[in-house]
Every structure is written in C-alpha cells, then in structure tokens.
Amino acid sequence: METIVCIVQTEGDGSLAKAALEAVACAKELAAGLTAQFAVGLLGETVQPGADALANCGASAFFAVSGAAFAQARYATDAAAVTALAKAAGATIVLGAATSRLARVMPGAATRLGGVSDASVTAVAAAGGKPVVTRWYYRQRMFAELTRDARPWVVTIAPGCFAAYAGAGGSAAVTGVTPELAAGGARTTVTRIISPSGEQQTIRPDAKLLFVAGAGWTKKQSDGAAHAGEAEKLILNFLNKSKASLGTSKSLIDLSGEGQQVMSFLTHMHQVGQTGATPRHPKGLATCCHGEEPHVVGWRFIGERRAVNLDANCGWAQGKADVLYVADAFKVMAKVIELMG
Ligand SMILES: Cc1cc2nc3c(=O)[nH]c(=O)nc-3n(C[C@H](O)[C@H](O)[C@H](O)COP(=O)(O)OP(=O)(O)OC[C@H]3O[C@@H](n4cnc5c(N)ncnc54)[C@H](O)[C@@H]3O)c2cc1C
C-alpha cells in the first residue's frame, strides 16, 4: 500500500499559489487511483492559512515545517524540510509542484531519503495498482509513461497540468515537524529580491494568451525599410492591453548577438522552442514568426494556435496552426489595438 505526501510551499501570507493547489489535485487523483491515503506537508514561515484552505481536500493528515527559517528559499533548510515531512508522513511517494523553490530541492531530498526522483511530470495514473507517471523527453517531442519499484519515489509536477484544487476551506489540525539541520545549515541569507514591476514583467505563466514576436518584426518591409521602433510600440501596447505573456523566436534573440537592432525588452528567457521554453497557455498568437519545427515544438502545450504571416507557405500553414492569417502583422496588430480601445 502506497502512502503519498504532497509537499506544498506557502506564500508570504501563508496562502497557497496555483502550482501548489495543482499538486494537491494531482495527489488526490493518484491517491484515488491507488486507493491510497495522502497527507499534506506544508513548508513556509506561516502555514495555517494554507492548511485551512486544504481542510476538506481529503488529506489524511497535515504536517508542517514552519518558522522564520523557512520563509524564503534556501537549499539546506528546504531540502531538510522536505526530507523531514516525507519521513513524518511515512511516505512512499512524495509529490510537489515543480516551482523554482521545490524543483531544486526535491531530488536532493530523494537522495537524503535513500529514494529516487523524477522531475516535471505532466500526468499520473494507476495501472494495475502501480503508480505511473508521464514525462516528456527530447524537448517535448516524445513522452514516456514510467513506473518505479524503488521507494520513496520523489516526483515534481509540472505547473499547468492539473486543475487547481478549489474545495471549500475549513480548519485543519497541523502536526509540526522539526527538520534536522546541519551546523551552519541556515547561514545563507536572502538579502533582497529584485524583480521587475508587473508592467515590465512580460513572461506571465498564468496569462490566457501567449503572444510570440518573431524576427519578421525587424526585417525590411514592403517600403524597403525596417520598422523596429514601430514594432516595439505595437508589441508593448498590445501586451499592456491584453496582459498576454510574451514569447519570441531564436532568430529574434540571436539578432542581438549579431549587433542588429532588436527589441530591448526581449531576453533569452522569452525564447520558445527546442532550445527555449515550453509554456502552457490556452491560446497562442504568433506574429512575424515562420513557424519552423524547432520553434513550434515549444508550442506543444498551447491549446489553440493562430499565426499572422505574410507568407502563405510558412511553417504555420503546414498543419502547425489552427488558423493562419496571411496578412501584414503591423496592420493586423494596429487594428487589434484600435479595436481593444
Ligand atoms: C538545434 C536548433 C535549435 C533551435 N531552437 C529554437 C528554439 O528554441 N526556438 C526558436 O524559435 N527557434 C529555434 N531554432 C531556430 C528555428 O529553426 C528558426 O530559425 C527560427 O525559429 C526562426 O525564427 P523566426 O520565425 O522568428 O524568423 P524567420 O525565419 O526570419 O521568419 C520571419 C517571418 O516573418 C514573416 N514576416 C516578415 N514581415 C512580416 C509582416 N509584416 N507580417 C507578417 N509576417 C511577416 C516572414 O514571412 C517570415 O516567415 C533552432 C534551430 C536549431 C538548428
């Protein structure tokens, strides 16, 4: 019989972010499939609000590592906390969201527990009473369903793959757990977090739309001149109005390395594709992007794909988009912005 623990990190106010609630939904699903119980292991400075939000989620128990030392991500304290929570729950399967905080410590916790680990799992199932996880390989070109006999099995869940748990809250009884910390284990201190403002931050994982700007925005247009300045204004204007997440192609990113005029707000973090990101959004709109396979492979998890391209034979037309508008993206986006008011 498997015993599952779902590790959830709490936010500064003790609440749970979407990725944590998705991991809880995953734990529920796996527990139901295996006819097993699952516990919740909370990690953060304040944990009671998060535990109360999950009071009716069906968890058999709530364990928590809390206090000022666990307010911020720090490898030594977080790895010790996950290890202690898994031990307290007697877990054979340890689940947690693949957030930047948990993804970097879960494999370490697996080693400390003498177990095994798999990262960025996108689905779970029970087959013949055994847990099975799905992982994508070779930049989302193929997936495998795999199971393991070794325990504990520590698994991180890719965000955006499960509908976030949204049950009614209540009052949860939480058992405190004290992790074993090596001497000096808490010596690393986060002195400050530097992050761009909401307007400057153009990578928005929870946005309904992914807007991709390709290299065509910087190319010579029908008048024989490039209009990168105008392109920049159109793209930023649309992003501000739509709150879409911004992605780009490798070509546009590489142009900066070649000393050409590029858009100041694009970084390597925006690159979508084989050597870039694989974001998850319900819809995607590619503009001035050719839709070549190494780029489109990053669209694997985009629900509905549309593209605007002057070329009726571009990659998007080869079965890669649901809708291709053969049109000038400068004109299309100016009209869209006008219609948005
Ligand atoms: C090993 C490897 C890994 C790679 N990894 C990635 C990756 O991770 N991500 C990635 O993106 N690429 C990747 N590539 C590169 C990829 O193959 C393409 O070269 C790249 O995606 C092309 O970028 P693009 O479509 O923006 O530019 P281009 O190919 O230059 O296309 C520009 C498009 O803009 C259109 N256009 C121009 N003006 C307008 C206008 N006014 N209105 C509408 N359309 C217009 C043109 O018709 C053209 O189709 C990789 C390649 C290799 C070999």
The ligand as an ORCA input file, in Angstrom:
! r2SCAN-3c Opt
* xyz 0 1
  C      19.281     22.978    -32.939
  C      18.326     24.115    -33.181
  C      17.562     24.580    -32.122
  C      16.678     25.630    -32.327
  N      15.901     26.044    -31.264
  C      14.995     27.023    -31.481
  C      14.155     27.478    -30.427
  O      14.229     27.023    -29.290
  N      13.263     28.452    -30.688
  C      13.163     29.025    -31.946
  O      12.323     29.916    -32.118
  N      13.944     28.609    -32.937
  C      14.867     27.646    -32.738
  N      15.670     27.278    -33.765
  C      15.664     28.110    -34.987
  C      14.473     27.838    -35.898
  O      14.774     26.749    -36.733
  C      14.178     29.088    -36.759
  O      15.367     29.523    -37.378
  C      13.596     30.276    -36.002
  O      12.505     29.859    -35.216
  C      13.131     31.312    -36.991
  O      12.692     32.450    -36.323
  P      11.586     33.396    -36.965
  O      10.457     32.570    -37.483
  O      11.251     34.454    -35.977
  O      12.391     34.152    -38.137
  P      12.370     33.982    -39.701
  O      12.613     32.579    -40.107
  O      13.280     35.023    -40.211
  O      10.870     34.319    -40.125
  C      10.349     35.615    -40.113
  C       8.939     35.514    -40.623
  O       8.346     36.802    -40.518
  C       7.442     36.935    -41.591
  N       7.155     38.356    -41.746
  C       8.014     39.355    -42.079
  N       7.370     40.538    -42.072
  C       6.087     40.276    -41.741
  C       4.932     41.097    -41.579
  N       4.956     42.417    -41.769
  N       3.771     40.491    -41.214
  C       3.721     39.139    -41.028
  N       4.775     38.329    -41.187
  C       5.936     38.897    -41.533
  C       8.158     36.286    -42.769
  O       7.234     35.909    -43.776
  C       8.846     35.099    -42.093
  O       8.026     33.940    -42.202
  C      16.568     26.234    -33.594
  C      17.328     25.749    -34.658
  C      18.199     24.716    -34.446
  C      19.007     24.223    -35.604
*
